[in-house]
Every structure is written in structure tokens, then in C-alpha cells.
Amino acid sequence: MTYWSWETFFDAFPIIITGINVTLGLTVVSFLLALAAGFIWLLLESTPFKAFNFIIYWIREFIRSTPPIVQIFFLYFAWPMVPYIGMSFTPFVAAMLALGIHFSTYISEVYRSGIESVDKGQWEAATALNFSVKDKWFSIVLPQAIPPTIPMLGNYLIILFKEVPLAATIGVVGILSIARSYGAQTWSYLEPLTIVAILFLILSYPSALLVRALEKKMNRQFDKKNTKVKVTE
């Protein structure tokens, strides 16, 4: 039977924490990719061609409905074997693309909800004032659409952070991969995996509190806005 060893814990901690930069780096670049790709999904589904929109919709649904780990494996192991492509990725790039594209399908819906929350009168006013498309979006729509989406985007960032350990399955050397390697060398998995759990807790819990605070702040602002509208009416 394996018992807890503080000696093993303190020996493993400085080794495992060396992988935190890779874990955080993969989280950040994947999320930035998801933010950018989310806009692309939204634009592709907003074309005047219904057949094209239908195809894009089902591609997005397919990506969203399949597990991220399957997509990671596909990009790393199967994509290089696709005829006429033959492009291979490093483990880090394959994980970044898979996680970024997967979460972009959810983030596109967040963008859509934010845009749809803009009052119809704002669109009509921008059109009546003969605003250009650029001015309409950057001066009227986006300043009102983006703030309500911040809490939801924050939640997806935390979820993405928790999915990053999946990248260890293809050799990305983050904290989970280092913990598994340490356990294999010492036959002590309890302490290193506990360290991984603690690190994820330390990093994700404050982020969750921040997201909740932002959400409450946005709700208060929304309630104040509604109160002003009712008073005006």
C-alpha cells in the first residue's frame, strides 16, 4: 500500500512547477485563437447564401459535439495522413489548434448573444444617421455587445484551462505530463498528481471568483439601465 510522503511532495513540487509556463502558455494561445475564430464562425454563418450557412452550421456543430481529445488526436496523428496535405504539427501546435477551434464554436454563440442583446433601435439609429458599416459596428454595436459577454468568455477561459491537460496525451510537457513522468520514475503517483490538482485549484479558483464578480457587476449595470429606461417611460 502507498502512503502519503511529504518528502516526495516537496521533492516533486519544484520539478512539476517547471511545466506551468507550458500549461499557461497553451491556455492563452488557445483562447486567443478561439476568440479570433469565434468571429470567423459568426461571419461565415452571416452570409446571404443559405446553403453555405447550412454547411458551416453543421461543421461547427460537428466540432462542438465531438470530444476535444478526439480532435487533438486527429490533428496530431491523422491529419498528416490526409491525402494531398501531409502536414504534420508539433504536439503543442496540434493541441493549440484543436482546443482553440473547439472552443471557438462556443465563443461564436457568445458573440451572437452579445450582438443580439443590442437594442434594435440602435441599429435603426445608425442606419438613419447614415453610418458606414465600420462606424456602425465599432462605434455603436460592439461597445454595447462586448461588455455583457465578458463573464461568459471568462467562464470559457476557465473551462479551457481545465481541458489543457488533455494535451499531455500527445506529449505536451505541461504540469500533468511532468507529474506522470515523475510518478513513473519513482512509483509515487499520489503526491505529484495532488500537486497538479493544487496548482489547477490555485490558478482557476481566483479566476472563477473574478468572473463571478464581473458577472454581478454587469448584472447591476444592466438593472440600472433598465431602471432608467422605465423611469424615462
Backbone hydrogen bonds in HBPLUS format (Angstrom, degrees):
<---DONOR---> <-ACCEPTOR-->    atom                        ^
c    i                          cat <-CA-CA->   ^        H-A-AA   ^      H-
h    n   atom  resd res      DA  || num        DHA   H-A  angle D-A-AA Bond
n    s   type  num  typ     dist DA aas  dist angle  dist       angle   num
A0009-PHE N   A0005-SER O   3.03 MM   4  6.32 154.9  2.10 143.6 151.2     1
A0010-PHE N   A0006-TRP O   2.95 MM   4  6.14 169.9  1.96 155.0 155.1     2
A0011-ASP N   A0007-GLU O   3.02 MM   4  6.09 136.7  2.21 136.9 149.1     3
A0012-ALA N   A0008-THR O   2.85 MM   4  5.95 151.5  1.93 148.7 155.4     4
A0013-PHE N   A0009-PHE O   2.98 MM   4  6.05 151.7  2.06 150.9 158.3     5
A0015-ILE N   A0012-ALA O   3.04 MM   3  5.28 126.9  2.33 105.8 120.5     6
A0016-ILE N   A0012-ALA O   2.90 MM   4  6.08 165.9  1.92 167.5 171.9     7
A0017-ILE N   A0013-PHE O   3.01 MM   4  6.08 163.9  2.04 159.3 163.4     8
A0018-THR N   A0015-ILE O   3.35 MM   3  5.70 152.7  2.43 103.0 110.7     9
A0019-GLY N   A0016-ILE O   3.04 MM   3  5.89 166.4  2.06 123.2 127.3    10
A0020-ILE N   A0017-ILE O   3.13 MM   3  5.33 168.1  2.15 110.8 113.5    11
A0023-THR N   A0019-GLY O   3.16 MM   4  6.47 164.1  2.18 152.8 157.2    12
A0024-LEU N   A0020-ILE O   2.86 MM   4  6.00 171.3  1.87 154.7 157.1    13
A0025-GLY N   A0021-ASN O   2.77 MM   4  5.71 152.8  1.85 138.5 147.7    14
A0026-LEU N   A0022-VAL O   2.88 MM   4  5.95 161.0  1.91 148.3 152.6    15
A0027-THR N   A0023-THR O   3.10 MM   4  6.28 151.3  2.18 140.0 148.1    16
A0028-VAL N   A0024-LEU O   2.95 MM   4  6.20 163.4  1.98 154.3 157.5    17
A0029-VAL N   A0025-GLY O   3.03 MM   4  6.22 179.4  2.03 157.4 157.6    18
A0030-SER N   A0026-LEU O   3.04 MM   4  5.88 154.3  2.11 139.1 146.8    19
A0031-PHE N   A0027-THR O   2.98 MM   4  6.06 152.4  2.06 143.5 151.2    20
A0032-LEU N   A0028-VAL O   2.92 MM   4  6.18 158.4  1.97 153.1 159.0    21
A0033-LEU N   A0029-VAL O   3.00 MM   4  6.14 156.0  2.06 141.6 148.1    22
A0034-ALA N   A0030-SER O   2.90 MM   4  6.13 150.9  1.99 140.6 149.1    23
A0035-LEU N   A0031-PHE O   2.86 MM   4  6.15 153.3  1.93 150.0 156.6    24
A0036-ALA N   A0032-LEU O   3.09 MM   4  6.34 161.7  2.12 148.0 152.1    25
A0037-ALA N   A0033-LEU O   2.81 MM   4  5.94 171.0  1.82 157.0 160.1    26
A0038-GLY N   A0034-ALA O   2.86 MM   4  5.78 141.2  2.01 139.3 149.0    27
A0040-ILE N   A0036-ALA O   3.35 MM   4  6.74 151.0  2.44 140.3 148.4    28
A0041-TRP N   A0037-ALA O   2.93 MM   4  6.27 160.0  1.97 156.2 159.4    29
A0042-LEU N   A0038-GLY O   3.16 MM   4  6.36 159.2  2.21 142.0 147.6    30
A0043-LEU N   A0039-PHE O   2.90 MM   4  6.19 156.0  1.96 150.4 156.6    31
A0044-LEU N   A0040-ILE O   2.85 MM   4  6.06 162.7  1.88 155.7 160.7    32
A0045-GLU N   A0041-TRP O   3.03 MM   4  6.21 146.8  2.14 146.9 154.9    33
A0046-SER N   A0043-LEU O   3.06 MM   3  5.07 157.6  2.11 103.2 109.8    34
A0053-ASN N   A0049-PHE O   3.00 MM   4  6.26 161.6  2.03 153.6 159.3    35
A0054-PHE N   A0050-LYS O   2.87 MM   4  6.05 150.7  1.96 146.7 154.5    36
A0055-ILE N   A0051-ALA O   3.12 MM   4  6.42 153.6  2.19 145.2 151.1    37
A0056-ILE N   A0052-PHE O   2.99 MM   4  6.26 169.2  2.00 157.3 159.8    38
A0057-TYR N   A0053-ASN O   2.88 MM   4  5.99 156.0  1.93 145.9 152.9    39
A0058-TRP N   A0054-PHE O   3.15 MM   4  6.40 159.1  2.20 146.0 150.0    40
A0059-ILE N   A0055-ILE O   2.96 MM   4  6.23 148.3  2.06 149.5 159.1    41
A0060-ARG N   A0056-ILE O   2.97 MM   4  6.15 163.6  1.99 152.0 156.1    42
A0061-GLU N   A0057-TYR O   2.89 MM   4  6.15 153.7  1.96 144.2 152.4    43
A0062-PHE N   A0058-TRP O   2.90 MM   4  5.96 150.0  1.99 136.6 144.3    44
A0063-ILE N   A0059-ILE O   3.05 MM   4  6.34 160.9  2.08 150.3 154.5    45
A0064-ARG N   A0060-ARG O   2.92 MM   4  6.11 160.1  1.96 148.9 154.9    46
A0065-SER N   A0061-GLU O   2.88 MM   4  5.90 139.9  2.04 141.7 151.8    47
A0070-VAL N   A0067-PRO O   3.14 MM   3  5.47 129.6  2.41 105.6 117.6    48
A0071-GLN N   A0067-PRO O   3.36 MM   4  6.76 154.2  2.43 147.4 154.3    49
A0072-ILE N   A0068-PRO O   2.85 MM   4  6.17 149.4  1.95 150.5 159.8    50
A0073-PHE N   A0069-ILE O   2.98 MM   4  6.19 164.3  2.01 146.0 149.6    51
A0074-PHE N   A0070-VAL O   2.88 MM   4  6.07 153.6  1.95 143.6 151.7    52
A0075-LEU N   A0071-GLN O   3.03 MM   4  6.21 168.1  2.05 148.3 150.3    53
A0076-TYR N   A0072-ILE O   3.05 MM   4  6.18 153.6  2.12 147.6 155.4    54
A0077-PHE N   A0073-PHE O   2.73 MM   4  5.56 166.0  1.75 151.5 156.6    55
A0078-ALA N   A0074-PHE O   2.93 MM   4  4.72 125.6  2.23 114.0 130.1    56
A0079-TRP N   A0074-PHE O   2.70 MM   5  5.92 147.8  1.80 167.8 168.9    57
A0081-MET N   A0078-ALA O   2.87 MM   3  5.40 148.9  1.97 117.6 127.6    58
A0082-VAL N   A0079-TRP O   3.07 MM   3  5.35 167.6  2.09 114.6 118.6    59
A0085-ILE N   A0082-VAL O   3.21 MM   3  5.73 154.1  2.28 137.5 137.1    60
A0086-GLY N   A0082-VAL O   3.43 MM   4  6.07 155.2  2.49 156.0 163.0    61
A0094-ALA N   A0090-THR O   2.91 MM   4  6.07 169.1  1.93 165.2 168.4    62
A0095-ALA N   A0091-PRO O   3.00 MM   4  6.12 161.7  2.03 147.7 152.6    63
A0096-MET N   A0092-PHE O   2.90 MM   4  6.09 158.1  1.95 148.0 154.8    64
A0097-LEU N   A0093-VAL O   2.89 MM   4  6.07 167.6  1.91 155.3 157.6    65
A0098-ALA N   A0094-ALA O   2.99 MM   4  6.09 165.8  2.01 147.4 152.0    66
A0099-LEU N   A0095-ALA O   2.93 MM   4  5.97 172.8  1.94 153.4 155.8    67
A0100-GLY N   A0096-MET O   2.84 MM   4  5.72 157.6  1.88 144.5 152.2    68
A0101-ILE N   A0097-LEU O   2.90 MM   4  5.84 167.2  1.92 146.5 150.8    69
A0102-HIS N   A0098-ALA O   2.98 MM   4  5.96 156.4  2.03 141.2 148.8    70
A0103-PHE N   A0099-LEU O   2.99 MM   4  6.10 172.8  2.00 151.8 153.6    71
A0104-SER N   A0100-GLY O   2.97 MM   4  6.01 133.7  2.19 137.6 150.6    72
A0105-THR N   A0102-HIS O   3.31 MM   3  5.80 145.8  2.44 106.6 114.5    73
A0106-TYR N   A0103-PHE O   3.15 MM   3  5.33 134.2  2.37 100.5 111.9    74
A0107-ILE N   A0103-PHE O   3.00 MM   4  6.28 162.4  2.04 151.5 156.9    75
A0108-SER N   A0104-SER O   2.93 MM   4  5.98 147.5  2.04 144.0 150.4    76
A0109-GLU N   A0106-TYR O   3.05 MM   3  5.41 129.4  2.32 103.8 116.2    77
A0110-VAL N   A0106-TYR O   3.23 MM   4  6.68 143.1  2.38 140.1 150.7    78
A0110-VAL N   A0107-ILE O   3.03 MM   3  4.85 119.0  2.41  90.7 106.6    79
A0111-TYR N   A0107-ILE O   2.92 MM   4  6.29 159.4  1.96 155.0 159.2    80
A0112-ARG N   A0108-SER O   2.96 MM   4  6.20 155.6  2.02 140.3 147.4    81
A0113-SER N   A0109-GLU O   2.94 MM   4  6.16 159.6  1.98 145.9 150.4    82
A0114-GLY N   A0110-VAL O   3.01 MM   4  6.27 152.9  2.09 147.6 155.3    83
A0115-ILE N   A0111-TYR O   2.93 MM   4  6.21 160.8  1.97 157.1 161.6    84
A0116-GLU N   A0112-ARG O   2.90 MM   4  6.08 161.2  1.93 152.2 157.7    85
A0117-SER N   A0113-SER O   3.07 MM   4  6.14 123.0  2.41 132.4 145.5    86
A0117-SER N   A0114-GLY O   3.21 MM   3  5.16 139.4  2.39  92.8 104.3    87
A0118-VAL N   A0115-ILE O   3.17 MM   3  5.60 158.0  2.22 109.2 115.7    88
A0122-GLN N   A0119-ASP O   2.95 MM   3  5.51 143.4  2.09 113.3 122.9    89
A0124-GLU N   A0120-LYS O   3.09 MM   4  6.44 162.6  2.13 151.3 156.4    90
A0125-ALA N   A0121-GLY O   2.82 MM   4  5.95 151.0  1.90 141.9 149.9    91
A0126-ALA N   A0122-GLN O   3.01 MM   4  6.19 158.3  2.06 144.6 149.9    92
A0127-THR N   A0123-TRP O   3.00 MM   4  6.27 153.5  2.07 147.6 155.0    93
A0128-ALA N   A0124-GLU O   2.84 MM   4  6.03 155.4  1.90 145.8 153.1    94
A0129-LEU N   A0125-ALA O   2.91 MM   4  6.10 146.5  2.03 146.4 154.7    95
A0131-PHE N   A0126-ALA O   3.01 MM   5  5.46 171.8  2.01 168.5 165.9    96
A0130-ASN N   A0127-THR O   3.04 MM   3  5.04 156.1  2.10 103.0 109.2    97
A0136-LYS N   A0132-SER O   2.83 MM   4  5.98 157.1  1.88 154.0 161.1    98
A0137-TRP N   A0133-VAL O   3.09 MM   4  6.28 160.9  2.13 148.8 152.5    99
A0138-PHE N   A0134-LYS O   2.89 MM   4  6.00 173.7  1.90 159.7 161.5   100
A0139-SER N   A0135-ASP O   2.82 MM   4  5.18 145.5  1.94 133.6 141.2   101
A0140-ILE N   A0136-LYS O   3.20 MM   4  5.24 141.6  2.35 115.9 125.8   102
A0141-VAL N   A0136-LYS O   2.96 MM   5  6.32 164.8  1.98 156.7 161.6   103
A0142-LEU N   A0137-TRP O   2.79 MM   5  5.64 163.8  1.82 154.2 159.7   104
A0144-GLN N   A0141-VAL O   3.02 MM   3  5.53 138.5  2.20 112.7 124.2   105
A0145-ALA N   A0141-VAL O   2.84 MM   4  5.94 143.0  1.97 148.3 159.7   106
A0146-ILE N   A0142-LEU O   2.95 MM   4  5.63 169.5  1.96 154.3 153.6   107
A0149-THR N   A0146-ILE O   2.88 MM   3  5.36 142.7  2.02 118.6 130.1   108
A0150-ILE N   A0147-PRO O   3.24 MM   3  5.50 156.5  2.30 109.8 116.3   109
A0153-LEU N   A0149-THR O   2.88 MM   4  6.09 161.0  1.91 161.6 168.0   110
A0154-GLY N   A0150-ILE O   2.88 MM   4  6.06 153.5  1.95 151.2 158.9   111
A0155-ASN N   A0151-PRO O   3.01 MM   4  6.32 148.3  2.11 144.0 152.0   112
A0156-TYR N   A0152-MET O   3.08 MM   4  6.43 155.5  2.14 147.6 153.6   113
A0157-LEU N   A0153-LEU O   2.95 MM   4  6.23 144.9  2.08 144.7 154.7   114
A0158-ILE N   A0154-GLY O   3.14 MM   4  6.44 154.4  2.20 146.5 152.0   115
A0159-ILE N   A0155-ASN O   3.01 MM   4  6.32 159.0  2.05 148.2 154.2   116
A0160-LEU N   A0156-TYR O   2.84 MM   4  5.96 158.3  1.89 145.4 151.6   117
A0161-PHE N   A0157-LEU O   2.96 MM   4  6.16 155.3  2.02 144.4 151.0   118
A0162-LYS N   A0158-ILE O   3.14 MM   4  6.45 146.2  2.26 143.2 151.4   119
A0162-LYS N   A0159-ILE O   3.13 MM   3  5.17 121.7  2.49  94.7 108.9   120
A0163-GLU N   A0159-ILE O   3.11 MM   4  6.42 126.4  2.41 138.2 152.7   121
A0163-GLU N   A0160-LEU O   2.95 MM   3  5.00 136.6  2.14  99.1 112.1   122
A0164-VAL N   A0160-LEU O   3.11 MM   4  6.35 126.7  2.41 148.0 161.6   123
A0166-LEU N   A0163-GLU O   2.99 MM   3  5.84 162.0  2.02 126.4 131.8   124
A0167-ALA N   A0164-VAL O   2.87 MM   3  5.75 162.8  1.90 131.3 135.3   125
A0168-ALA N   A0165-PRO O   2.99 MM   3  5.56 160.1  2.03 115.1 121.3   126
A0169-THR N   A0166-LEU O   3.08 MM   3  5.83 162.2  2.11 119.3 124.1   127
A0170-ILE N   A0167-ALA O   3.17 MM   3  5.78 161.9  2.20 114.8 119.8   128
A0172-VAL N   A0167-ALA O   3.25 MM   5  5.51 163.1  2.28 138.0 134.0   129
A0171-GLY N   A0168-ALA O   3.18 MM   3  4.99 164.3  2.21 100.5 104.8   130
A0174-GLY N   A0172-VAL O   2.94 MM   2  5.87 130.6  2.19 109.2  94.3   131
A0178-ILE N   A0174-GLY O   3.07 MM   4  6.29 161.3  2.11 152.5 157.6   132
A0179-ALA N   A0175-ILE O   2.97 MM   4  6.08 153.5  2.04 141.2 148.7   133
A0180-ARG N   A0176-LEU O   2.93 MM   4  6.18 158.1  1.98 151.6 156.9   134
A0181-SER N   A0177-SER O   2.99 MM   4  6.20 154.9  2.06 143.8 151.0   135
A0182-TYR N   A0178-ILE O   2.86 MM   4  6.08 157.4  1.91 149.3 155.5   136
A0183-GLY N   A0179-ALA O   2.91 MM   4  6.11 158.2  1.96 146.4 152.6   137
A0184-ALA N   A0180-ARG O   2.93 MM   4  6.14 150.9  2.02 144.9 152.6   138
A0185-GLN N   A0181-SER O   3.08 MM   4  6.32 145.5  2.21 143.5 152.1   139
A0186-THR N   A0182-TYR O   2.99 MM   4  6.17 152.2  2.07 151.4 158.6   140
A0187-TRP N   A0183-GLY O   2.69 MM   4  5.07 131.0  1.92 141.1 149.4   141
A0193-LEU N   A0189-TYR O   3.12 MM   4  5.99 162.6  2.15 149.1 154.4   142
A0194-THR N   A0190-LEU O   3.03 MM   4  6.07 143.5  2.17 140.7 151.1   143
A0195-ILE N   A0191-GLU O   2.98 MM   4  6.26 150.9  2.07 149.8 157.6   144
A0196-VAL N   A0192-PRO O   3.10 MM   4  6.44 152.3  2.18 142.7 149.5   145
A0197-ALA N   A0193-LEU O   3.06 MM   4  6.33 158.2  2.11 143.4 148.5   146
A0198-ILE N   A0194-THR O   2.90 MM   4  6.18 156.8  1.95 150.0 156.6   147
A0199-LEU N   A0195-ILE O   2.91 MM   4  6.15 161.6  1.94 153.9 158.3   148
A0200-PHE N   A0196-VAL O   3.01 MM   4  6.26 160.0  2.05 151.1 156.3   149
A0201-LEU N   A0197-ALA O   2.95 MM   4  6.15 152.2  2.03 144.6 152.8   150
A0202-ILE N   A0198-ILE O   2.83 MM   4  6.07 162.6  1.86 154.8 159.3   151
A0203-LEU N   A0199-LEU O   3.05 MM   4  6.20 152.4  2.13 144.6 151.4   152
A0204-SER N   A0200-PHE O   2.84 MM   4  5.79 156.2  1.89 146.6 153.6   153
A0205-TYR N   A0201-LEU O   3.00 MM   4  5.54 162.3  2.03 141.1 146.5   154
A0208-ALA N   A0204-SER O   2.87 MM   4  6.14 149.3  1.97 150.3 159.1   155
A0209-LEU N   A0205-TYR O   2.99 MM   4  6.34 154.3  2.06 152.7 159.5   156
A0210-LEU N   A0206-PRO O   2.96 MM   4  6.21 153.1  2.03 144.4 151.7   157
A0211-VAL N   A0207-SER O   2.94 MM   4  6.22 157.2  1.99 148.8 154.7   158
A0212-ARG N   A0208-ALA O   2.98 MM   4  6.23 156.4  2.03 146.6 152.8   159
A0213-ALA N   A0209-LEU O   2.94 MM   4  6.20 154.2  2.01 146.0 153.1   160
A0214-LEU N   A0210-LEU O   2.91 MM   4  6.19 157.5  1.96 150.3 156.4   161
A0215-GLU N   A0211-VAL O   2.86 MM   4  6.07 154.2  1.92 146.7 154.4   162
A0216-LYS N   A0212-ARG O   2.93 MM   4  6.19 158.5  1.97 149.7 154.6   163
A0217-LYS N   A0213-ALA O   2.96 MM   4  6.15 156.3  2.01 145.8 152.7   164
A0218-MET N   A0214-LEU O   2.85 MM   4  6.10 160.3  1.89 151.4 156.4   165
A0219-ASN N   A0215-GLU O   2.92 MM   4  6.13 153.5  1.99 145.4 153.1   166
A0220-ARG N   A0216-LYS O   2.92 MM   4  6.16 153.4  1.99 146.9 153.6   167
A0221-GLN N   A0217-LYS O   2.99 MM   4  6.26 160.1  2.03 149.5 154.7   168
A0222-PHE N   A0218-MET O   2.87 MM   4  6.06 152.5  1.94 144.4 152.6   169
A0223-ASP N   A0219-ASN O   2.86 MM   4  6.09 153.6  1.93 145.8 152.8   170
A0224-LYS N   A0220-ARG O   2.92 MM   4  6.17 157.4  1.98 149.1 155.2   171
A0225-LYS N   A0221-GLN O   2.95 MM   4  6.14 155.6  2.01 144.8 151.6   172
A0226-ASN N   A0222-PHE O   2.96 MM   4  6.23 158.2  2.00 147.2 152.7   173
A0227-THR N   A0223-ASP O   2.90 MM   4  6.12 151.5  1.98 145.2 153.4   174
A0228-LYS N   A0224-LYS O   2.95 MM   4  6.21 157.9  2.00 150.0 155.2   175
A0229-VAL N   A0225-LYS O   3.04 MM   4  6.29 154.1  2.11 145.6 152.8   176
A0230-LYS N   A0226-ASN O   2.98 MM   4  6.25 156.7  2.04 147.4 153.0   177
A0231-VAL N   A0227-THR O   2.94 MM   4  6.18 157.8  1.99 150.1 156.2   178
A0232-THR N   A0228-LYS O   2.92 MM   4  6.09 158.9  1.96 147.5 153.3   179
A0233-GLU N   A0229-VAL O   2.95 MM   4  6.20 153.0  2.03 144.8 152.3   180
